[in-house]
Amino acid sequence: MQKISGKSRIGRLSAPVFVGALALLLASCQEQEIVEAPKTVAPRPARVMVVSEIDDLFTRNFTGRVDAVQTVDLAFRVSGQLVEMPIIEGQRIAKGDLIAALDPTDYENTVREAQVNFEQKKKDLKRFETLKDKQVISEGQYDNAKTAFDLAEVTLDKAKQNLGYTKIVAPYDAIVTSRSLDNYAIINAGTSIARLQDVSEVRIDINVPETLFAQATESSVLKMTAEFPSHPGKVFPLEYREHSTEADKVAQTYRVTLAMNNDDGYNIIPGMTASVKVKLNGLDKAQSTAFFVPTSAVGSSPDKSPYVWVVDESEKRVGRRKVLLGTVLGSFIPVLSGLKDGEMIVTAGVSHLSENQLIVPKL
């Protein structure tokens, strides 16, 4: 009979026990690791804004187009041959400068003929007055002579007037925007020969939405300025001139005409595009020192106290902060206390955030 040593039995029995114990140990460690592993939450995209001065909120930006304060198409009031036209397009001219002239020969002859006829009728009338006083002629004959004299006078005045119409001079300081004819052309009365624009003051038209137009008053507009791509960094002050009283049927906007002085040598001409800024008022004393934020940026705690989510820009995490609010103005509300200039806050989805939550800020 074979004997089994104690050492061999222990070895056979302990091997399965050891393997089972090792399996239990590994399973236990794995369970522990799963339980202890921290949960990772993906950063939440969030719309944000940087709290800043109130000026930007109450400044409205518009795109405007420059136009002249006056535009005139010049034409002769009589017909004739063009013999002088010294202007060129783009030229700046002064009031009284010659624009164009017709050949005056025929009109000068007409004046001389009318002058001779007038002198003759004047002598005839004087002679008829003498005859009338002597009762040699009737009252009717004298009246006919007086009528002939009056007609001769009118004819002479008309001839002189037409002679004056053979020249066109600038009605005001202007810029020549177009020239339609060249010298020696035969033209009829009323034919446009040139266009002038008065740009000593230029006008800028902007289109204002009806909601803003209805709220704007003379006292609510603090400042209006214009900037031009051709003069970067230069700000031009504007003044109100007029506005339309009928809205555009498609865009529902009102045309507002602004004006600016144009005698500083900056060469602002019609057709240019202007960026117009209109700074509005409408704040009480308390609100003038407040930070305005969208109403969507403000949440309400269970105790009804308002709060905003302030973003730690380095960590990209949010923290709840109580604020003191003013009166709502449209889609904005003033934060009277609780925020500092330059801080970043979340402006949408505030009810979906939690303290210290990681976000992806989107301006």
C-alpha positions in Angstrom: 0.0 0.0 0.0 1.4 3.4 -1.1 1.7 6.0 1.5 1.0 9.6 0.8 3.3 11.9 2.6 1.9 14.9 4.5 4.0 17.3 2.4 2.4 16.1 -0.9 -1.1 16.4 0.5 -0.6 19.9 1.6 0.7 20.9 -1.8 -2.3 19.3 -3.6 -4.9 20.9 -1.4 -3.4 24.4 -1.2 -3.0 25.0 -4.9 -6.7 25.3 -5.7 -7.3 27.2 -2.5 -4.5 29.7 -3.5 -5.9 30.2 -7.0 -9.4 30.8 -5.7 -8.1 33.2 -3.1 -6.2 35.1 -5.7 -9.2 35.4 -7.9 -11.3 36.7 -5.1 -8.6 39.3 -4.3 -8.4 40.5 -7.8 -12.2 40.8 -8.1 -12.3 42.7 -4.9 -9.6 45.2 -6.1 -11.4 45.7 -9.4 -14.7 46.4 -7.6 -12.9 48.9 -5.4 -11.4 50.6 -8.4 -14.7 50.9 -10.1 -16.4 52.4 -7.0 -13.6 54.8 -6.3 -13.1 56.1 -9.9 -14.4 59.7 -10.1 -17.1 60.5 -12.5 -16.1 62.8 -15.4 -18.7 65.3 -16.8 -18.1 66.8 -20.2 -17.8 70.6 -20.2 -21.1 72.3 -21.0 -21.1 74.9 -23.9 -22.4 78.2 -22.5 -23.1 81.6 -24.0 -21.2 84.3 -22.1 -20.6 88.0 -22.1 -18.0 90.3 -20.5 -19.6 92.9 -18.2 -18.6 96.3 -19.4 -19.5 100.0 -19.3 -23.0 100.9 -20.2 -22.1 103.0 -23.2 -22.0 100.1 -25.6 -25.5 99.1 -24.6 -27.0 102.4 -25.4 -25.1 103.0 -28.6 -26.9 102.1 -31.8 -24.9 101.5 -35.0 -26.2 102.3 -38.5 -24.8 102.3 -42.0 -25.5 105.5 -43.9 -24.9 106.9 -47.3 -23.5 110.4 -48.0 -25.5 112.8 -50.1 -25.2 116.4 -51.0 -27.2 119.1 -49.2 -28.2 120.4 -52.7 -28.0 118.9 -56.1 -28.9 120.8 -59.3 -29.0 119.9 -63.0 -28.0 123.0 -65.0 -29.6 123.8 -68.4 -29.8 126.8 -70.6 -33.1 128.6 -70.8 -32.5 129.5 -74.5 -31.2 127.6 -77.5 -27.9 128.1 -79.2 -24.4 126.8 -79.9 -22.2 126.0 -76.9 -18.9 128.0 -77.2 -17.5 127.9 -73.7 -17.6 125.2 -71.0 -14.5 125.4 -68.8 -15.6 123.0 -66.1 -14.4 119.4 -65.6 -15.9 116.6 -63.6 -14.8 116.5 -60.0 -13.8 120.2 -60.0 -14.7 122.4 -57.0 -16.1 125.7 -58.1 -17.1 128.9 -56.3 -20.4 130.7 -56.5 -20.5 132.9 -59.6 -17.9 130.9 -61.6 -18.7 130.4 -65.3 -20.2 127.0 -66.0 -21.0 127.4 -69.8 -21.8 130.0 -72.4 -23.6 130.0 -75.7 -22.7 132.1 -78.8 -24.4 135.4 -77.9 -24.3 137.0 -81.4 -28.0 136.4 -82.4 -29.2 137.5 -78.9 -27.0 140.7 -79.0 -28.6 141.5 -82.4 -32.0 141.0 -81.0 -31.2 143.4 -78.1 -30.1 146.1 -80.5 -33.2 145.7 -82.6 -35.4 145.9 -79.6 -33.5 148.9 -78.3 -34.0 150.8 -81.6 -37.7 149.9 -81.6 -38.0 151.0 -78.0 -36.4 154.4 -78.7 -38.7 154.9 -81.7 -41.8 154.1 -79.7 -40.6 156.4 -76.9 -40.4 159.3 -79.3 -43.8 158.5 -80.8 -45.4 158.5 -77.4 -43.8 161.8 -76.5 -45.1 163.3 -79.8 -48.6 161.9 -79.2 -48.6 163.3 -75.7 -48.0 166.8 -77.2 -50.7 166.3 -79.8 -53.1 165.1 -77.1 -52.5 168.1 -75.0 -53.3 170.3 -78.0 -56.4 168.1 -78.6 -55.2 167.3 -82.1 -55.6 163.6 -81.7 -58.2 161.5 -79.9 -57.8 159.7 -76.6 -57.9 156.4 -78.4 -54.9 157.3 -80.7 -52.9 158.3 -77.6 -53.8 155.0 -75.9 -52.6 153.1 -79.0 -49.2 154.9 -78.9 -48.9 154.2 -75.2 -49.6 150.5 -75.7 -47.0 150.3 -78.5 -44.4 151.9 -76.2 -45.2 149.4 -73.4 -44.9 146.5 -75.7 -41.5 147.8 -77.0 -40.3 148.1 -73.5 -41.3 144.5 -72.7 -39.7 143.3 -75.9 -36.4 145.0 -75.0 -36.4 143.6 -71.4 -37.1 140.1 -72.8 -34.2 140.5 -75.3 -31.8 141.6 -72.6 -33.0 138.7 -70.4 -32.4 136.1 -73.1 -29.0 137.6 -73.7 -28.2 137.0 -70.1 -29.4 133.4 -70.4 -26.6 132.7 -72.8 -24.3 132.3 -69.7 -24.7 129.9 -66.8 -22.8 130.6 -63.6 -22.5 128.5 -60.4 -25.4 129.3 -58.0 -23.3 128.3 -55.0 -20.0 126.8 -54.0 -20.2 123.3 -55.4 -18.5 120.3 -56.9 -19.0 119.3 -60.6 -20.3 115.8 -60.6 -21.1 115.4 -64.3 -20.7 117.3 -67.6 -23.0 116.2 -70.4 -21.8 118.2 -73.4 -18.7 119.5 -75.2 -18.0 122.9 -76.9 -19.7 123.7 -80.2 -22.7 121.4 -79.7 -26.0 122.9 -80.7 -28.4 122.6 -77.8 -32.1 123.3 -77.2 -33.4 125.2 -74.2 -33.9 122.9 -71.2 -31.1 120.4 -72.2 -29.1 119.4 -69.1 -25.4 120.3 -69.5 -24.0 119.6 -66.0 -24.8 118.6 -62.5 -23.5 120.4 -59.4 -23.7 119.4 -55.8 -23.3 121.6 -52.8 -21.1 119.7 -50.4 -20.2 122.4 -47.9 -22.6 120.4 -45.7 -23.2 116.7 -46.4 -26.3 114.7 -45.5 -26.3 111.1 -44.2 -29.4 109.1 -44.4 -29.9 106.2 -41.9 -32.8 103.8 -41.6 -34.1 103.4 -38.0 -36.3 100.5 -37.0 -39.8 101.5 -36.0 -39.4 100.3 -32.4 -36.4 102.5 -31.8 -37.9 105.4 -33.8 -41.0 105.3 -31.6 -38.9 105.6 -28.4 -36.4 108.2 -29.6 -36.9 111.9 -28.6 -34.7 114.9 -28.8 -33.6 114.6 -25.2 -32.9 110.9 -25.5 -30.2 111.4 -28.2 -27.0 112.4 -26.5 -24.5 112.2 -29.3 -24.3 111.3 -33.0 -21.1 110.7 -34.9 -19.9 109.3 -38.2 -16.8 107.5 -39.3 -15.6 106.8 -42.8 -13.3 104.0 -44.2 -11.3 106.7 -46.0 -10.4 108.4 -42.7 -9.8 105.7 -40.1 -9.9 106.9 -36.5 -11.4 110.2 -37.4 -14.8 110.9 -35.8 -17.2 113.5 -37.3 -20.0 115.0 -35.2 -23.5 114.9 -36.7 -26.6 117.0 -36.4 -30.2 116.1 -36.9 -31.9 117.6 -40.0 -35.2 115.8 -40.8 -37.0 112.5 -40.9 -39.6 110.7 -42.9 -43.1 110.2 -41.3 -43.9 107.1 -43.3 -42.2 103.7 -42.7 -40.6 101.7 -45.5 -43.3 99.2 -46.5 -40.9 96.3 -46.7 -38.2 97.0 -44.0 -40.5 98.9 -41.6 -37.8 101.5 -41.0 -37.9 105.3 -41.0 -35.4 107.5 -42.9 -33.6 109.9 -40.6 -31.4 112.6 -42.3 -28.3 113.8 -40.4 -25.8 116.5 -41.4 -22.1 117.2 -40.9 -19.9 120.2 -41.8 -17.6 119.4 -44.7 -15.3 122.4 -44.9 -12.3 120.8 -43.0 -10.6 119.5 -46.1 -11.4 115.8 -45.6 -13.1 115.5 -49.0 -16.2 113.7 -48.0 -18.2 113.3 -51.2 -21.7 112.0 -52.1 -21.9 108.2 -52.5 -19.5 107.4 -49.6 -20.5 104.9 -46.9 -20.6 106.1 -43.3 -20.7 104.2 -40.0 -23.0 106.1 -37.8 -23.2 105.8 -34.0 -26.1 107.2 -32.1 -25.6 107.4 -28.3 -28.9 107.3 -26.4 -30.0 108.4 -23.0 -32.8 106.9 -20.9 -31.3 106.1 -17.5 -32.0 107.3 -14.0 -29.2 108.1 -11.6 -29.0 104.6 -10.1 -29.0 102.9 -13.5 -26.3 105.1 -14.9 -23.7 103.3 -12.7 -25.2 99.8 -13.2 -24.1 97.0 -15.5 -26.8 96.0 -18.0 -27.1 92.3 -18.7 -29.6 90.3 -20.7 -32.6 89.2 -18.7 -31.8 85.6 -19.7 -28.6 85.8 -17.6 -30.4 86.2 -14.3 -31.7 83.2 -12.4 -33.9 82.9 -9.4 -33.0 80.9 -6.2 -35.6 79.0 -4.2 -35.9 82.0 -1.9 -36.6 84.2 -5.0 -33.3 86.0 -4.7 -31.7 86.8 -8.1 -28.3 85.4 -9.1 -26.0 85.2 -12.1 -23.3 82.6 -12.9 -19.8 84.2 -12.9 -17.2 82.5 -14.9 -13.7 81.8 -13.6 -11.9 82.5 -16.8 -8.7 80.6 -15.8 -10.5 77.5 -14.6 -13.6 77.8 -17.0 -15.9 77.0 -14.1 -18.9 78.8 -12.9 -19.9 80.1 -9.5 -23.3 81.4 -8.4 -23.4 85.0 -7.2 -26.4 87.0 -5.8 -27.0 90.4 -7.4 -29.2 93.4 -6.8 -31.4 94.3 -9.8 -33.0 97.4 -11.1 -36.0 97.9 -13.5 -36.0 95.9 -16.7 -35.4 97.9 -19.9 -36.5 95.9 -22.9 -34.5 92.7 -23.0 -31.9 94.0 -20.5 -31.9 94.5 -16.8 -29.5 96.7 -14.7 -27.3 94.9 -12.1 -27.0 97.6 -9.4 -24.5 95.6 -7.2 -22.8 92.2 -7.3 -20.7 92.5 -10.4 -17.4 94.1 -11.4 -16.3 95.6 -14.6 -14.6 93.0 -16.8 -16.2 89.9 -15.2 -17.6 87.2 -17.4 -21.1 85.9 -16.9 -23.3 83.2 -18.5 -26.2 84.7 -20.5 -28.3 81.7 -21.4 -29.3 78.4 -19.9 -28.6 79.4 -16.3 -31.1 76.9 -14.9 -29.1 74.0 -16.3 -25.8 74.9 -14.5 -24.5 73.8 -11.1 -21.9 75.2 -8.8 -18.3 74.8 -10.0 -19.4 73.3 -13.3 -16.9 73.2 -16.1 -18.1 75.1 -19.2 -16.9 76.0 -22.7 -17.5 79.8 -23.0 -18.9 81.1 -26.2 -19.0 84.9 -26.7 
